[in-house]
Every structure is written in structure tokens, then in C-alpha cells.
Amino acid sequence: MTALRFRAAGPEDADGIAMLHAGSWRRHYRGAYSDTFLDGDVVADRRVVWSSRLATPQHSATIVAEDGDGLAGFVHVVFDADEEWGSLIDNLHVIPDRQRTGIGRELMRRAGAAVVGQANARSLFLWVLEQNTSAQRFYKALGGIHSGTESVSPPGGIADRLNGAPRKWRMTWPDAAALTNAVA
């Protein structure tokens, strides 16, 4: 296994990020998202999203982790996304065979550092599916606080992409600097 390199994502990364994102949804969102969506147009949906985000970044940062085999993970942060909760970690995904190797922790540390350096507010938050208990444990181990539960919004606003009424947890870090210190 070669050494990891972390860098800012660019438009040329859209396809790889979309594939990783779609694969992660297929593994972890089954039951909450419809099989028709996950087994069908989820890759195309994510390509549109990531092509747009990376072509014209809007007060955000996307950081990728890569090694000699290619993309190993990524994190996307939207600065000052919410008046109350601060910056949003909109996505954090690591390829399955590199999970539990420290990549997610390092991406979270870098997301926290980006918030400290670029956002107006120092707090940050993310959403995690209620059914994704392994991710909840990961975020709690990094000092995340469960600060509320809400209904999941359907991807792209298309209601039939959801199964029933799945729920999501808001995990918060009141000070991103504490996150960077906890991970370091």
C-alpha cells in the first residue's frame, strides 16, 4: 500500500468522487433509499451533483485522499451552511478496503481545519442516517454530539427515491478546532 496524499479536489475528480459516493450509498443507504434508485440512476445522479460542485465551488472545500491505486476517500464541507449549526460536512466517504485505516479521521481533521481557516463560524455539523450505527460510533469517537433527529430528504427532491420515512441524526461539533485537536 503506497502513502496517502491529500489535496483539494478539482473538476477532473468529479467522476471518481461520484463513483465512490454512489458505491457508499449502495452499501450504507439500502433500506432508507429505494433499491430502484440505488441499483439504477444513483451514479448518474451523483455525477451531475459532483460535476456541478467541483466546476463552480461555492464557499466550500472538497478534499480527496489518494494513493497509488487512486481515490481512497473524500470529504466535502460547505462553509457557514447553517446559522445555528455552522459549516456542514456534506459528505465523507472512504473506499471499503481502506476503512478503519485512519483515512476518515484524517479527512475529518482536515475538514475541521478548513472550517477554522475559512468559515465565519467555528462550529460544524453533519447528518448521518439513523440506521448507520457504525458511522454514528465513528463520529461520537471524534467528539461529535447527537443534537437532533429529522426526516431524510429524498435525493434530488424525488420522493420515490426513499423507502418509507427514514430518519437522520444531526452530529455537531461546537468548535472545529476541538475536532482537529481530538483527531491529531
Secondary structure by P-SEA (a helix, b strand, c coil): ccbbbbbbbcccaaaaaaaaaaaaaaccccccccaaaaaccaaaaaaaaaaaaaaccccbbbbbbbcccccccccccccccccccccccccccccccccccaaaaaaaaaaaaaaacccccccccccccccaaaaaaaaaaacccccbbbbbccccccccccccbbbbbbbbbccaaaaaaaac
